[in-house]
Amino acid sequence: MEQQAKSSKTITVLAWLIVLAFSMPFIWMILASFKTQAQIMSPAQTFIFKPTLKNYSAVFEQYNFIKYITNSLIVAIGSTLGSLLLGLPAAYAIARYRLQGLGLLLLVARIIPAITFLIPWFILFSQMKLIDTYIALILSHMLVGMPFIAWIMISFFDALPLEIEEAALIDGCSKLKVFLNIVLPVSGPGIITASLLSVIFSWNNFMFSLILAGEKTKTLPVAVFNFISYSDVNWGGLMAAACIITLPVLVISLVAQRYIVSGLAAGAVKG
Amino acid sequence: MRTGWLDRNIKWAFTLPAVLFVLIMMAFPIAYTFRTSFYNWSMSAANPSTWVGLDNYRILLSEQRFWNAVGSTFYFTGLALALETVLGTAIALVLYRNFAGKNVAKTLFLLPMVATPVAMGLVWLLIYEPSIGGANAFLQLLGLKPVDWLGNPKNVIPSLAIVDIWQWTPMISLIVMAGLSTLPHEPYEAADVDGATGWQKLTQITLPLVRPTIMVAVMLRLIDVLKTFDIIYSTTQGGPGNASETLNIYSYVQGFQYFKLGMASSLLVMFFMLVMGLTLIFIWMRKRLGVQ
């Protein structure tokens, strides 16, 4: 008994040391975001320093981050809605009619390097004058979001009991109505999980925006490079910007941890 | 009567939009990239695209820079994947146990994998900064000499692998923990009766039983590590020189910095076949190991 208590104490210490080690980059980012350039340069002020909010005000006032936050939100929400619209019915049909071949097709999107799509899109979107528009960004982000949402939802729909749907069909309900009025309302948890992760993937996506966005539609991951000029790096501003980009994702993940963890596990194991 | 038609064909009506989207946005671009790989094209009106057959491939295969990118890709992938697997499994075995604050700890531990990669790449740029960064401050604390993490061609790939390990070890742990939770109790009870030590139980029961799960995790990571882009672009952009230029970065440079779209396309065709080939080899190996 005593030995067990001791071993669980060792495990507690070890586990929290691991968590602390993996949290260090976040701690470093947050601390530096409240420091002046001089404080960042001074090793004596690593943990104890007089915090400043100057970096954050610079991010919003000089670097106009409200615009990039808006762009990121439009693209993330737009591409997630589009992905749900295409992905939910497809996932339902694949789950109910066992269309495994189509399920596999969705997986190919995961294996192919994304730049393979980017060259043709860049050419196509240039010709259609769609570079630097939300449409181009939303469509490209949907390519990550839609297969992911479909993949999570296939296993979710698979696990739903068939009885209620069958009863409704016998009562003369059309299949479309069954899907809209019976299946979707009970699929809330699955849809929340899939949507949250789709929003996060889009929010984090860098490569598509790097090539398809311009001054007007630049999203946060591209805008953050404004802090690096050829001569030097504005470290405090850069870290404040990194916090502004990362913290929403981290907070969502902590608040909705139940959904996020199950989604990541399902997406990883199945995907 | 519209609903009647829809009801009879719901299987196709529901999947068609998604399939069309995938065909237009994915299949067409792949075919187009394949075709472009046989052309010399730099996206300018002065130089229309011309058919060059296999020339792009021939040039790339005879190039030092291409083989350097192949080498970097394998070095980075091998190093990151091996350490992530060992570390991820070990951490899963710790975090799977019961301890104070387990749920909070697990969620905090998973945060690196949802954090925006580019932002985190830039944070690591500060951490690796030779004179003001945290990495060298830590080494000094241990009484070690400072290291030029990203500036020295010899160190840059291991340094970048550390960033990938930091960000993605949690994913291996997450999957392995999911595998651990499905293990049966009986073998452990039998082992207890036989008086097995904790280490024997670990190496002879737990690890063999979770091996299939670990293999799945490794395969998923393999696919993604090969394609790492964000953290390399945001820290070194392939430098110093071409020391950290992987195939993905090199394709980007050819396509969107030099605008040699034909050359970039043939690079991508080879890169795609490499990722596909390694994935298939891995699936085949897993099947063989599974049979034994």
HADDOCK unambig.tbl for C-alpha pairs under 7 A between the chains (distance, minus, plus):
assign (segid A and resid 8 and name CA) (segid B and resid 99 and name CA) 6.28 0.50 0.50
assign (segid A and resid 11 and name CA) (segid B and resid 94 and name CA) 6.66 0.50 0.50
assign (segid A and resid 11 and name CA) (segid B and resid 99 and name CA) 6.57 0.50 0.50
assign (segid A and resid 12 and name CA) (segid B and resid 99 and name CA) 5.02 0.50 0.50
assign (segid A and resid 12 and name CA) (segid B and resid 100 and name CA) 6.11 0.50 0.50
assign (segid A and resid 15 and name CA) (segid B and resid 94 and name CA) 6.32 0.50 0.50
assign (segid A and resid 15 and name CA) (segid B and resid 95 and name CA) 6.05 0.50 0.50
assign (segid A and resid 16 and name CA) (segid B and resid 105 and name CA) 6.80 0.50 0.50
assign (segid A and resid 19 and name CA) (segid B and resid 105 and name CA) 6.35 0.50 0.50
assign (segid A and resid 19 and name CA) (segid B and resid 108 and name CA) 6.70 0.50 0.50
assign (segid A and resid 19 and name CA) (segid B and resid 109 and name CA) 5.27 0.50 0.50
assign (segid A and resid 22 and name CA) (segid B and resid 109 and name CA) 6.48 0.50 0.50
assign (segid A and resid 22 and name CA) (segid B and resid 166 and name CA) 6.62 0.50 0.50
assign (segid A and resid 25 and name CA) (segid B and resid 123 and name CA) 6.92 0.50 0.50
assign (segid A and resid 29 and name CA) (segid B and resid 123 and name CA) 6.08 0.50 0.50
assign (segid A and resid 41 and name CA) (segid B and resid 132 and name CA) 5.50 0.50 0.50
assign (segid A and resid 86 and name CA) (segid B and resid 17 and name CA) 6.11 0.50 0.50
assign (segid A and resid 86 and name CA) (segid B and resid 18 and name CA) 5.12 0.50 0.50
assign (segid A and resid 87 and name CA) (segid B and resid 18 and name CA) 6.37 0.50 0.50
assign (segid A and resid 89 and name CA) (segid B and resid 14 and name CA) 4.90 0.50 0.50
assign (segid A and resid 89 and name CA) (segid B and resid 15 and name CA) 6.60 0.50 0.50
assign (segid A and resid 90 and name CA) (segid B and resid 14 and name CA) 5.14 0.50 0.50
assign (segid A and resid 90 and name CA) (segid B and resid 15 and name CA) 4.27 0.50 0.50
assign (segid A and resid 90 and name CA) (segid B and resid 18 and name CA) 6.34 0.50 0.50
assign (segid A and resid 93 and name CA) (segid B and resid 11 and name CA) 5.36 0.50 0.50
assign (segid A and resid 93 and name CA) (segid B and resid 14 and name CA) 6.17 0.50 0.50
assign (segid A and resid 93 and name CA) (segid B and resid 15 and name CA) 6.52 0.50 0.50
assign (segid A and resid 97 and name CA) (segid B and resid 11 and name CA) 6.92 0.50 0.50
assign (segid A and resid 111 and name CA) (segid B and resid 223 and name CA) 6.24 0.50 0.50
assign (segid A and resid 111 and name CA) (segid B and resid 276 and name CA) 6.93 0.50 0.50
assign (segid A and resid 112 and name CA) (segid B and resid 272 and name CA) 6.00 0.50 0.50
assign (segid A and resid 113 and name CA) (segid B and resid 227 and name CA) 6.21 0.50 0.50
assign (segid A and resid 113 and name CA) (segid B and resid 272 and name CA) 6.41 0.50 0.50
assign (segid A and resid 116 and name CA) (segid B and resid 30 and name CA) 6.52 0.50 0.50
assign (segid A and resid 116 and name CA) (segid B and resid 33 and name CA) 6.62 0.50 0.50
assign (segid A and resid 116 and name CA) (segid B and resid 268 and name CA) 6.03 0.50 0.50
assign (segid A and resid 117 and name CA) (segid B and resid 26 and name CA) 6.56 0.50 0.50
assign (segid A and resid 117 and name CA) (segid B and resid 29 and name CA) 5.22 0.50 0.50
assign (segid A and resid 117 and name CA) (segid B and resid 30 and name CA) 6.45 0.50 0.50
assign (segid A and resid 120 and name CA) (segid B and resid 29 and name CA) 5.35 0.50 0.50
assign (segid A and resid 120 and name CA) (segid B and resid 32 and name CA) 6.43 0.50 0.50
assign (segid A and resid 120 and name CA) (segid B and resid 33 and name CA) 6.55 0.50 0.50
assign (segid A and resid 174 and name CA) (segid B and resid 7 and name CA) 6.48 0.50 0.50
assign (segid A and resid 175 and name CA) (segid B and resid 7 and name CA) 5.60 0.50 0.50
assign (segid A and resid 176 and name CA) (segid B and resid 7 and name CA) 6.74 0.50 0.50
assign (segid A and resid 204 and name CA) (segid B and resid 116 and name CA) 4.64 0.50 0.50
assign (segid A and resid 204 and name CA) (segid B and resid 117 and name CA) 6.73 0.50 0.50
assign (segid A and resid 206 and name CA) (segid B and resid 230 and name CA) 6.79 0.50 0.50
assign (segid A and resid 221 and name CA) (segid B and resid 118 and name CA) 6.11 0.50 0.50
assign (segid A and resid 221 and name CA) (segid B and resid 119 and name CA) 6.75 0.50 0.50
assign (segid A and resid 239 and name CA) (segid B and resid 123 and name CA) 6.78 0.50 0.50
assign (segid A and resid 242 and name CA) (segid B and resid 119 and name CA) 4.96 0.50 0.50
assign (segid A and resid 246 and name CA) (segid B and resid 115 and name CA) 5.62 0.50 0.50
assign (segid A and resid 246 and name CA) (segid B and resid 116 and name CA) 5.74 0.50 0.50
assign (segid A and resid 249 and name CA) (segid B and resid 114 and name CA) 6.85 0.50 0.50
assign (segid A and resid 249 and name CA) (segid B and resid 115 and name CA) 6.49 0.50 0.50
assign (segid A and resid 250 and name CA) (segid B and resid 111 and name CA) 6.41 0.50 0.50
assign (segid A and resid 250 and name CA) (segid B and resid 115 and name CA) 6.63 0.50 0.50
assign (segid A and resid 254 and name CA) (segid B and resid 107 and name CA) 6.70 0.50 0.50
assign (segid A and resid 257 and name CA) (segid B and resid 107 and name CA) 6.69 0.50 0.50
assign (segid A and resid 265 and name CA) (segid B and resid 174 and name CA) 6.54 0.50 0.50
assign (segid A and resid 265 and name CA) (segid B and resid 175 and name CA) 6.15 0.50 0.50
assign (segid A and resid 269 and name CA) (segid B and resid 175 and name CA) 6.68 0.50 0.50
assign (segid A and resid 269 and name CA) (segid B and resid 216 and name CA) 6.97 0.50 0.50
